[in-house]
């Protein structure tokens, strides 16, 4: 079975963030349903515009679950990973090699796709006499490259060492890359396009601040999920083992110079602040690029950003793979109140590995030896809780169990995926 349909919650989204902190301090970036960005442990606010690239929807077709047999899956999701050791059916997480391979596949911008970056991304000029632009072009190669020393592969290699039930995040970019022509700051001066003289009596092309970086995140998670139909005696507690991967690639766009740049508090008004005057002149000379909207850039109401922290647009892809789902407890009748009872059966009877065996869903969904029924001895025609579906052979022919969304691993990672 192809790999892609098994990925849960794959999303690709373009959004804008105002980088008011050093990119090295980036926290977790979560993409919400409406396209807002939330960063924990950072002062970067939500996007200032609606997404310009719609999310890539996860395939909604569930695996076909045969009614009478459980086929053997012969094609593993990591068959093309190039790793010497492939994942076993019972594995609960990816090893370093497999994780890095999958992580790098989450890159939105690559050298093989020249149109994947934002159309208005700061690119600089190819003139080799400008050391700053030569450095910027080198950065562009690193944010899209697939080599060991490029940014996405480096970030993936770092985060894929994540331990059990923990998360790890790492960024590489302008802020921590040593290269000739770069000052070592978290931003870089780049020639604006079209090339525009910095003043009415100057032939020197203006250069304005910009930045770019890549961020990767990996997490190994175990979550307890209760499924039930609302009745106390019809509930099951499951333990779900998942691994999530997320990759962002971010770059400043030229239209963001419309609010460049906030004048330092102690700036002497008798002198011109070049970053502000250059930005304002750029849009005055290139009206097709829009209008400067930063006002005087000397008060908070002007909403201008500091040159040291240029805003960026980011493309992000993330996925959560479910490796193991185990029936752990069930709530049964007993005494005055129902109570939880541990499921002491062997894992072979109560655990499903949906990535390894997507077409082998447990009973009541299929014919697997794994059984998730509250009471396997029931023979009536009522819904089989907690899944609200008729078991095959129960006298109902609508196939609700066979077509249940719980036969797809995406259903089990849905809640976790929203906040990842």
Beta strands, then each sheet from edge to edge (+ up, - down):
strand 1: 8-17
strand 2: 29-31
strand 3: 37-39
strand 4: 167-173
strand 5: 188-191
strand 6: 207-210
strand 7: 212-228
strand 8: 235-251
strand 9: 312-332
strand 10: 339-342
strand 11: 351-352
sheet 1: 1+ 9- 8+ 7- 4+
sheet 2: 1+ 9- 10+
sheet 3: 1+ 9- 11+
sheet 4: 2+ 3-
sheet 5: 5+ 6-
end
